[in-house]
Amino acid sequence: MSCFVLSPVFGVYSVLASEKDCLAHSSTIETKLQCLPEIHFKKASSSKLPKGLQGFDLTVTQPIDHRYPNGEKFHQHLFLLHRDTNRPVVLSTDGYTLGYKEDTQISERFLTNLVKVEHRFFGNSVPSPLDVRYLNIRQSAADFHRITVLLKKIYTHHWVGTGASKGGMASIYHHYYYPNDVDGTLAIVAPNFYNPKDQRSIQFLKHVGGDRYRTCRKNLSLLQQDLLKNRHLYLSLMKESEYQYIGKSAAFEHTVIYLPFRFWAVTSPEDPKYGCSAIPLNGTAAEKFDFLSQNAIIEWQADAHLKETWPYYYQVMTEVGFADQYTAHFEPFRLFDFSIALYVPNFIKLPAFSAKISREVDHWVRAKAKNLLMLYGEYDPMSAAAFRPPQSRQAQMVASLFVKGNNHLTDLKSLKGTQKRLTFTWLKRWLGLNSHQP
């Protein structure tokens, strides 16, 4: 049953029935989505979806400033993977652009519907005109709240929020401001920094891996010194045209600075090709550059990447924060300033950093939150800034689990034993599934 008709006078859709009546008389997900005038959608290609499932690209009309819901609007992009309106929903975000339109591990494992959200100011969800005052934690949480309220008109069962890294942070902030939107949140490798030069990761990297990887840590430091001391050998391997924004030499230096942090974040120290045993102290320039590129991702300093990710760096410098990097052992070879502020376009004015929300959320996790589980990797430098609720909070289903031998790529598949049992038990409860349901 269609609830809208094209008006011959004004050429626009007019509501013929209330949303409630429209939804009650709609039998398919397409007709139910048509009942929500704030949402526009088109069906995704079935060839790119899990077999038998329906996918939809959604656009939600959002206020730029949620304090004034009738003010200027922008279009926020979502992806909906639909299984059944009688199944629970996983609300997921990467914290950046929409990314891959596929099942998450939770939605695939527990056969839920999936709503994946693009963060405001990223990808195709950029307000115009661009006013970065509204790129903040609270406005983003309000985006997630409004999406949840709208789609709960269709999906009335249990909801669970999730995300990894910056997406995990966004899911926690949403849970903090709107605790009734979801039945629980699984935040993966989500740090809580107190400033843009948080010192905790520096201390972490001095001892990560213990005595077993002492030589590995030392060799990474020696490689950093060699790379900067002989930078002329490596700059010829980079295209000048790709690093116009901060300059090729500065981009190279920044990548070298990040090397230990990103090595421990994304590389297994036992990886035979790019792990500890493969550090090419005596290798050729090409081998050393390849090791640096694979572990520290030099393309992240390139213009194309910075053009897409500058909103993240703006958030780092204003509310989200990040880890400081240790440079004392190669200071004589440095040529440039190192500040994340350099990644923000010059025309954007950066306000002073505020740790107010970071401190408030930390206190909430330790004392008041309910139904919040956080996963971290043992070797991940981000885990130095992990949320650490007391053990007693498990009665409220609040905990942080540190997965042995894992890093920033920690996920559900990393879990074993008691950590896996606890995580799956809590997820099933939040999703409204009993122990015998998939």
N, C-alpha and C positions, 0 to 999 in steps of 0.2 A: 504493500500500500504506500503510495507516495503522499508525503505530507506537505509538498511544496508545489506551486504552480507558477508558470511564467506569466507575469502580468502583461497584458497587451498594451497597457497604457504607459507604464514606467519602464518596462523591459528589465525588471529585476525580480528575484524570487521573493515571494511573500509567504509568510507562515499561515497555513490554513488550520493548524491544530497545535495544541501545546506540545512541548517536547515530550512530556510524559505520555500523552496519548499516542503521539507519533511512534515513540519507541515501543510502546505496548503492542502496536499493530504492525510492527516491522519484523520480518522473519529472517532476514539475512543481515550479515554484517554491513554490506553496502547500504542497504536501506536504513539501518540504524545510524550509520555515520551521516547520512543525509539529513537526519533529524537534528543535527547539531550545527547551527548556522555559523558558528565560530571556526568550524573545521572544514577545510577543503581537502579532497583526496583524489588520488588516482591509483589504479591497481598496478602493482609492481610486476615485472616480467616473471612468469612462473618458472622459467628455465633456470633462474638464479636462486630459487627458493628450495627449502627442504621439501621432499616429495609429499604431495597431498596438502600442503599448507597454503594459505593465502597471505599475500603481503601487500601493504598499502603505503605509499608515500603520502604523509599528511602535512598540511600546513595549518598552524594554529595562529589566529590573530591575537597578539599579545599587546598589552600596554607597554610602552617604553618605560614608564614609571608607574609601578603598581599602586603607588599612593593616590594616583589620579587615573582610575580605570577608564574614564571617558576621554582621556587626553590622546596624544599621538600614539600610533600603533606601529608595530613591525610584525613581520611574518617569521614565525619560528618553525623549523622543519623537524619532523619526526619520522620514524619508520615503525609501522605496526606489523608484527607477525602474528596472524590470527589462527588460533586452533579451535576455540570453542568459548562462547560467552559464559559457559558454566564452569570454566577452568579459571584458576588464579592468574594473576598478572605479575610479570617482572618488569619493573621500571628501571631502565639502564641508561647510563651516559658514559661517554669517554671524557667528557669535560672539554672537548674541543669540537671539531667538525663531526658530522654524523658518522663517518667512517664506514666500516663494513656492515652491510645489511644482512645479518645472519643471526642464527640462534646464539644466545649466550650459553655458558655451561649450565647455569641454573635452569633456564627455560627449556633447554634440550633435555636435561636429566629428569626434570619433573613435569615435562609436557605442559608448560604454561603458555599463555599468551605473552608476547614481548612488546613493550613500548620503548623504543630507543630514541633519546632526545639529543638534538644538537644544542650546544651551549650558546647562549646569546652572544653576539658579536663575532661568532666564528662561522666559517663556511658560507651558507646561504641565509643565515639568520642574523643579518647585520642591519640594525636600524639606520634609517636615512631621514634627516641628516645625522651624521656620526657625532654622538655626544657621549664621551667616555665616562661622564659622571654616573651613568646608569649601568656601567660595567662593574658590578660589585656583587658580593656574596649574597646580600639580602634580596636584591632584585632577581638574581638567578634562582634562589630558593622559591621566590614567589612565582616564577615561571613554572617550575616543577609542580607547585601546588595547584595552579590553575589547570594545568594539563591533567593532573590527577582528578580534580573535581569534575572536569568535563567528561573524561573517559569512564569515570565511575558510574555515569549514567547508563553506560552500556555494560561495563564489566563490574558487576556488583559484589564479586567474591573477594578473596584475600589478595593483598598487594604486598610485594617485597621490593625494596629499592636496592640497587647495587651499582657498582662502578669500580674501576681500578685506577690507582694513582690519582691524577687530578679528578677523574670521574668518581673515584671513591670519596674524595674530599667533598665534591658537590653533593653526593648522596647523603653524607653525614650532615652537611649544612641543611639540606632539605628536611631531614629527620629532626634536626634541632629546632628549626622554626615551626615545622608543621608535623608534630609527632603523631597525629591521628590520620595522616594521609596514607601511611604504610603500616603493615603489621610487623615489620621488621626490616632491618637493613644489614646487608653484607657488604662491607667496604674492604676492598683489597688493596694492599700496599699504599694506604692513604696517610701521608705524613701530616703533621700539624706544626708548621714553622712559626716562629715568633718574630722574625724579621727577614729581610732579603739576604742577610749574611749570617744565618744561624750557624753557630759554632759546633753544634753537637755532632755533625757528620765528620768534621775534621778529626775529632778525638776518636770517633768510631773507626775511621780509615787507618789510623795508626796501629790498630790492634786487630782488625778484621781477619778472621781465619786463624788467629792464635799463632802458636809456634810452628804449626804445620805449614803455614804460608808466609813465614817471616821473610824467606828469600824472595818469594814472589813480590811482596810489597816493596822490598829493596830494589828489585830489578825494574819494577815499574817506575820508580823514582829515577833510577839511572837512565832509563830510556827517555823520560821527559827531559832530562838535562841534555842528552845527546841530540834529541830532536830540535831543541831550541838553539843549542850551540851551533848546529849546522843547518839552520833553517833554509839557507840558500839552496841546499840539495833537494829540498822538498817543495819549495814554492813553484819550481818549474813543472811540477806534476799537477798543479792546480790551474784552472782557467780564470784569468783575471776578470773576464766579463761576468762570471757567476758570483763574484764577491765584491760588488761595487759598494754596497751599503756600509760595511765596516772595514772593507779593504782586505785583500788577500792575506797579507802578512798577519794582520790582527786576527783574522778568522783562524789561521793556522795556530797562532799562539793560544787563543782561547780553547781550541780543540785539545791542544796538549795539556792545558791546565785541567780540563775535565777528564782526562784519561783514566786516572785511578777510580774516580767516582763512577764513571759509566762502565768501566771494566767490571767492578764488583756488582754493579746494578744489573747488568744484562748478560754477562759471560760466566759460564761455569769455570771455576779455576782449574777443573780437570779436563776442559775441552782440549783435545789434542792439537787443534789447528789454531785456536786463538786464546787458549788459556795460559796458565802460568808457565808450563814447559815450553810454550811457543813464543815467549817474549824474545824478539830478535836482537838482542844486544850486539851480536856480532854479524847481523844480517846486512844485506844490501840496502841502499836507500829505498828501493822499491818495496822491499819486504817490510821495512820499518813503517813506511807510509801506509802500506796495506793494513798492517796491524793497527795503526792509529785510526785509520778510516773505519775499519770494521768494529772496533771497540768504542771509539769516541764519536763516531758518525760526523765526519767533517762537513757533510752536506747540511747539517743543522745550522751552520753559520752562513750558509749561502742565501742570496737574496730571495730566491723562490720560497725557501722555507720560512724566512723571517717575515715575508709578506703575509703568510698564512697564520703564523703563530704569535705575532706581536701582541694580540690581546692577552695571551697568557703572560707574557713578560710584563705587561701593564699591571695585571693582577698580582704578579710576584712583587712588584715594587710598591703596591698600594695596600694589599690585604693578605695575600696568600703566602708570601715569603718563599725562601728557598735556602739551600745549604751553601755556606761559604766554602771556598776551595783553598787548600793548603799550597802555598807557593814559595815558602822560605828557602827551599833547597835549590831553586833555580832562579832566584831573583837577579843575579848578575846577567842573565841572558834574556830578560824580559825587555820589551820595547814599548808596550802599550798598557793603558789603564784596563782594568778588568771590572766591569760593572754590568749587571743585567739591564740597567737603564739604557745602555747603548743599543739594545735590540728594539727599543720603542721608537717609533718615528719621531723625528725632531719637532714636528708641528704639534705634537701632543704634550700638554703640560702635565707633569707628574705631581700629584699632591703628596704630602708627607705620608709615610707608611703608618698604618694603624694596626696594632696587634689586639685591639679590643675584642673582635670576634674570636680570634684564635684562643685567647685566654678564657673567654666565656664558654666556648664549646669544650675546651679542655676540662673546665670545672664541671660542666654538665655531664660529660662522659664519666668522670670520676665519681660523681655523687648523685646524679638524678636521672640519667638516661635509662631507657628500657628497650629491650629487643634490638640490640646493636652488637654485631660481631665483626671484628677486624682481623684480617690475616696479613702477616708480614713474613718476609724472607730473612733468614738468619744473616746472610751476607749482604743484604741490601743496605746501602748507606742511608736511604730514606728511613729505614727503621730506627735510626738514631733519634728521629723526631716522631716516633710512633705515639699514638694514644695508649696510655697504660692505666686502665681502670684497675682498682684493687680486686683481688681474688674474690672478695665477699660479694662483688656485684654480679657474679654468675647466677645468683638467685633471681635477679631481674633479667637474666639472659643478656648480660653485657660482658664481653671479654675481648682480649687481644691474644691471638695465637701466633707464635713465632715458629715458622716451619724450618726445621733443621736442614741445612745444606742448600736452601733455596735463596732466591734473590728477588729483584723487582718483577720478575716474570712469574711469581707465585700465583697459583690459581687453585681451583677445586681439585684438579687432577694431582696436585702436589701433596695433598693430604693423605695421611695414613693413620692407622690405629685410633687412639682416643681422640685425636684432633679431628679426624674424619667423622667419627661417630657423633661427636658433639655438634659439629657443623651441620651434618645432615639431619640430625634430630631437631635442631633449632629451625632449620629451613623448612622442614616438613610441618612443624607446628605453626610457623608464621604463614605458610601457604595454605593452611587448613587441610592438610593431607594427613591421614593416619598412617601408621607404620606399615600397613599392607598395601597402600596405594603407591603407584609409580611416582 
